[in-house]
Amino acid sequence: MPTLADNRRSLRDFQVIDEIEVGLVLSGHEVKSIRDGQMKLTGSYITIASGEARLINAHIPLYPKAGKLKDFDPKRTRKLLIHKREIAKLAGKMKVKGLTLVPISVYTKGSMIKLKFGLARGRKEYEKKEQKKQRDIARDVQRDLRE
């Protein structure tokens, strides 16, 4: 299950409460570009509208060997393959103040390309500093134990 794209900022800027795995609706040249490691999830997010979940602002560049394609948009909105029950459940949870859907990673599972996203709450600046401080303390303790 190799990871093809990560959104590292999402884990730093958000506290992930729940993780969900879904499929993506892609065209052929997009699949080849993703498998080539060209996808970028930074700045992307997921919305739920009219009973569908969509990935917005994810950048998938044109596959170099695909040639010229008319009206190609690398940041087009892509539909997510998810059950209606799960969409309804997520929409209900998102009504809670401060929760959002953030893409975490894109990876292969068999021959399929899957997206892992999380229901997350944004972190404040002081929470990020506290997390970094705790990580530094744990690293220092481990270093002292080794010596």
N, C-alpha and C positions, 0 to 999 in steps of 0.2 A: 504494500500500500504506500507507494512513494508519494510524497507531498510535492505538488507542482507549483503552488503559490501559497504564501503566508501573508497574513495581515498582523504583523508584530505589534503595531501601534494599538490594535484593538485590545490586546491583553494588558497593555500598559494604561490605556485611557479608560477602560471599562472593567467592571467586576462582572464576570460571566456567571449568571445564575443557573441557566439551563442550556444544554447544547443539543442541536438537532442536525441530522444528516439528510440532505435532499439531493435530487438530481437537477441538472440544468438543461434547458432547451438551447442547443447550439447548432450552428451550421458546420459543414465539413471542414472548411478552412480554419474556423475558430478552434475546433478540436485539435487540429494539427499544431496550431500556434500555442495552445495551452500545453500540449504534450511536449512541445519544444521548450517550455519554461518561460514563456513570454508574458503571462498574465500578471497583472498588478491589482491587488485588492485595496491598496491604500486609498482612503477617502470614500470607499464604497459603503453602501448601506442597503437595507432591505425594507420595502414598504408592502403593506397589504391594502389593496384597493379592489373593490368590486369582486370580492371573493377569490382573488388571485394574489400570490406572493411574487414580487419582482425584485431582481437584483439591479440596482441603479449605480451608475458611475464606475463600474469595474472596467478596467482597460485591457482589452485583448487586441493587440496589433494585428495587422494583416499578415498572413503567412507569406513569407517572401516568394515561395515557389507557386503561389496561387495566381499570380498575374494581376492585372488591373481589374478591379471590381467597381462597378458603378455604384454610387451612393453608399459606400462602405463607411460605417461609423464605428470606430473602435470602442466608444463608450455607450453604445446603445443599451437600452433596457432589455434585460433577459428574464424570461419567465422561469420560475422554480417549479419543480415537480414535487408537489406535496399534497397530501390528502386534505379534503375540505374540513374534516373534523379537526385536524391539527391546525389548519388556518384559523378556524373559529376559536380554538383554544388559545392560540397565540394572540389573536386580536383582543380577546378578553383580558389577557395578562398585560397587553400593552396599554390598556386604558389606565393601569396603575401609573401614577405620576413618576416620570423619570426613567421608564423602561424603554428600551429600543432593541432592534434586531441588527446585530453586527456580524458580517462575515468574518470567519476566523481563518479557514484554509480551504484549498482546493486540492483534491487528491484522486488517485485512481482506485477503484475497487473492482477487481476483475477487468473487464473491458470498458467499464463505465467511468465517467468523470463525476465525482461527487463534490458537493459544497457542504462544509460544516459551518454553521452559524450559531450564534448564541443569543439568548435573551439576556440583555445586560443592562446594568445601571452605571451611569457615568461616574467616574471618580473625581473628587475634588483635588486641587493641587496639594493640599496638606496630606491627603490620603496617599498620594503618589510618593511624597517625601517620606512618610512613615513606613511605607512598604520598602522603599530603598534602604532606609535605616535598619529595618529588621533583617533584610537580606545581608547587609554589610556585617551586622553583629553575628549572624549565623556563620558567615564565612570566616570571621576572625576566630570564633570558637572552634571551628573545625581545623583551622590552621594551628591553633594552640594545642589541640588534642593530638595532632600528628607529630608535633615536636615533643 
